[in-house]
Amino acid sequence: MKWRSLEESASLSETRSLREIYADRKELNEKYVPAEIRAVHSRVVAELKASGIAGRALKPGTAAPQFDLPDQNGKPARSADLLERGPLIVLFIRGRWCPFCVGQLEAMNAIVPQIQSLGASLVAISPQTIRQNLLMADQHKLCFPVLNDPANKFARQYGLIYQVPDYQREIYRRAFVNLPFLNGDETWELPISATYILGQNGVIVYASSDPDYTARPEPAEIVQFLSSRR
């Protein structure tokens, strides 16, 4: 995808904050994406915020739903198994077509050694097909599993799902973001971006969810949080 040509390699992500990486993407958006299209995406974000979806998402102190989902290689990944090792970071993303999802995953990829040194694990969860997850993991050299959540069944348990409105679907189609093909279903549903940390007992200890797909926690914040619980 064209976004891969940006300065977004893992080595660069090590020295730049996610905020800085996102600033570059926003600048390119303003340069290359027509204002009327940007206005459509902004309208969707505003409507989602007004709907209160983030307020309904699962919060710290709640027992997290368990998952048993295939990774990018089709192998099962189970939350129960991962939690036996320690805390678990769960990222809910839209897909490989989203440059802000890509930026977050590459930035998190750069801190995988720190996450592992703190005894924790990391997974990303997306409604896109196993094939799309494989392409994403390979293209961006991800060192953690990207799990397939068919029809957003797992993300729905977290209260994160919305349906892409009709007026935005046409924009996506024109940009070759064919969600029925990428996700393998006709629902046109996506999760809002969210980051969770589960304690080893399976209870949510950290939660960040936002309808604004350009607002996600800094990797350094995740490391700091994990370190504080040691």
Rosetta blueprint (number, residue, H / E / L):
1 M L
2 K H
3 W H
4 R H
5 S H
6 L L
7 E L
8 E L
9 S L
10 A H
11 S H
12 L H
13 S H
14 E L
15 T L
16 R L
17 S L
18 L H
19 R H
20 E H
21 I H
22 Y H
23 A H
24 D H
25 R H
26 K H
27 E H
28 L H
29 N H
30 E H
31 K H
32 Y H
33 V L
34 P L
35 A H
36 E H
37 I H
38 R H
39 A H
40 V H
41 H H
42 S H
43 R H
44 V H
45 V H
46 A H
47 E H
48 L H
49 K H
50 A H
51 S H
52 G L
53 I H
54 A H
55 G H
56 R H
57 A L
58 L L
59 K L
60 P L
61 G L
62 T L
63 A E
64 A L
65 P L
66 Q L
67 F L
68 D E
69 L E
70 P E
71 D L
72 Q L
73 N L
74 G L
75 K L
76 P E
77 A E
78 R E
79 S H
80 A H
81 D H
82 L H
83 L H
84 E L
85 R L
86 G L
87 P L
88 L E
89 I E
90 V E
91 L E
92 F E
93 I L
94 R L
95 G L
96 R L
97 W L
98 C L
99 P H
100 F H
101 C H
102 V H
103 G H
104 Q H
105 L H
106 E H
107 A H
108 M H
109 N H
110 A L
111 I L
112 V H
113 P H
114 Q H
115 I H
116 Q H
117 S H
118 L L
119 G L
120 A L
121 S E
122 L E
123 V E
124 A E
125 I E
126 S E
127 P L
128 Q L
129 T L
130 I H
131 R H
132 Q H
133 N H
134 L H
135 L H
136 M H
137 A H
138 D H
139 Q H
140 H L
141 K L
142 L L
143 C L
144 F L
145 P L
146 V E
147 L E
148 N E
149 D L
150 P H
151 A H
152 N H
153 K H
154 F H
155 A H
156 R H
157 Q H
158 Y L
159 G L
160 L L
161 I E
162 Y E
163 Q E
164 V L
165 P L
166 D H
167 Y H
168 Q H
169 R H
170 E H
171 I H
172 Y H
173 R H
174 R H
175 A L
176 F L
177 V L
178 N L
179 L H
180 P H
181 F H
182 L H
183 N H
184 G L
185 D L
186 E L
187 T L
188 W L
189 E E
190 L E
191 P E
192 I L
193 S E
194 A E
195 T E
196 Y E
197 I E
198 L E
199 G L
200 Q L
201 N L
202 G L
203 V E
204 I E
205 V E
206 Y E
207 A E
208 S E
209 S E
210 D E
211 P L
212 D L
213 Y L
214 T L
215 A L
216 R L
217 P L
218 E L
219 P H
220 A H
221 E H
222 I H
223 V H
224 Q H
225 F H
226 L H
227 S H
228 S H
229 R L
230 R L
